[in-house]
Each structure stands twice: as C-alpha cells, then as structure tokens.
C-alpha cells in the first residue's frame, strides 16, 4: 500500500483528489506541523454475518402453543362483566 503525506493546507485544497487516491488504495496521511493527525482511507462497508433463512425448517410449533388457562378465562369473564348479565 502506498502512503502519501500532506499538510493540512494541501489537504483542504486537494481534498477531492486525495479522496480519489484513497479509493485507489493509497493511504493518505494528513499532518499538522509535520506531525500526523489524520488518515484518509477508502471506506469498506461492514459485512453482515446474518444469513436470512438459516433457521428455516429447524423450528417446530405444536397445535396450541399457549393453550387456555381456566383461571385466566374466569378472571377475564369477571372483569368484562360477562357474569353480571
């Protein structure tokens, strides 16, 4: 990898050109008073580790996964006023 060092004034004046250099693989170092302070490198998007459908066919659901609970049904009926009719 090629490295190109520029001062801050030059970086401001030639930013578009320096970005193109970074896209082509050149590492651009921006220096202030001769000391490196920043680096311009090409952006690489993070790759997703998620594979859609990887659990397909591995999960099985029963007929009634929750089921009715008589106590809950009774409390619901009481709160809705069904018994007061």
ABEGO torsion letter per residue (X at the ends): XBBBBBBAAAAAAAAAAAAAAAAAGBBBBBBBGGBBABBBBBBBBBBBABBBGAABGABBBBABAAEBBAAAAAAAAAAAGAAAX
